[in-house]
Amino acid sequence: MNGRANEPGRAFLVFGATPPLRMKLNHRPRALRATSLSLGRLAPALLLVPALLLASCGSKPVVHVSSQPETARIYVNGQLMGNTPTDVALPFDEGDRVYVQVVHPAGKQVGTQVFTHDNVPRSGEVTFDLR
């Protein structure tokens, strides 16, 4: 073989194999394959972006409700949601205001907070002191 056969993009014959193999020293197919693999990996993420944007438009804000003492009962719009500490979705689809009430474990004290679209805490945390 001459010296020019090893240059990228040139084809040459490999003798000794039956039939002679024609090989091309070009890395372009591998590069195309790598590009298609990376797009294949990105496809689920690219599909998720519009879904997240749509979900954020109509989703219910979630706040983390905690209390002192812990294990107080949490009511949202009069419905029992569990005990503190826990995350609670604020169902603004039911109206302009959401009432969150926290009742001391012994039932001796109650804390209430009214949320509107404008006063949901940015930190996402609400703490009630029922001591």
Secondary structure in CASP SS format (residue, H / E / C, confidence):
PFRMAT SS
TARGET T0000
AUTHOR 0000-0000-0000
METHOD secondary structure of the structure
MODEL  1
M C 1.00
N C 1.00
G H 1.00
R H 1.00
A H 1.00
N H 1.00
E C 1.00
P C 1.00
G C 1.00
R C 1.00
A E 1.00
F E 1.00
L E 1.00
V E 1.00
F C 1.00
G C 1.00
A C 1.00
T C 1.00
P C 1.00
P C 1.00
L E 1.00
R E 1.00
M E 1.00
K E 1.00
L C 1.00
N C 1.00
H C 1.00
R H 1.00
P H 1.00
R H 1.00
A H 1.00
L H 1.00
R H 1.00
A H 1.00
T H 1.00
S H 1.00
L H 1.00
S H 1.00
L H 1.00
G H 1.00
R H 1.00
L H 1.00
A H 1.00
P H 1.00
A H 1.00
L H 1.00
L H 1.00
L H 1.00
V H 1.00
P H 1.00
A H 1.00
L H 1.00
L H 1.00
L H 1.00
A H 1.00
S H 1.00
C H 1.00
G H 1.00
S C 1.00
K C 1.00
P C 1.00
V E 1.00
V E 1.00
H E 1.00
V E 1.00
S E 1.00
S E 1.00
Q E 1.00
P C 1.00
E C 1.00
T C 1.00
A C 1.00
R E 1.00
I E 1.00
Y E 1.00
V E 1.00
N C 1.00
G C 1.00
Q E 1.00
L E 1.00
M E 1.00
G E 1.00
N E 1.00
T C 1.00
P C 1.00
T E 1.00
D E 1.00
V E 1.00
A E 1.00
L C 1.00
P C 1.00
F H 1.00
D H 1.00
E H 1.00
G C 1.00
D C 1.00
R C 1.00
V E 1.00
Y E 1.00
V E 1.00
Q E 1.00
V E 1.00
V E 1.00
H C 1.00
P C 1.00
A C 1.00
G C 1.00
K C 1.00
Q C 1.00
V E 1.00
G E 1.00
T E 1.00
Q E 1.00
V E 1.00
F E 1.00
T C 1.00
H C 1.00
D C 1.00
N C 1.00
V C 1.00
P C 1.00
R C 1.00
S C 1.00
G C 1.00
E E 1.00
V E 1.00
T E 1.00
F E 1.00
D E 1.00
L C 1.00
R C 1.00
END
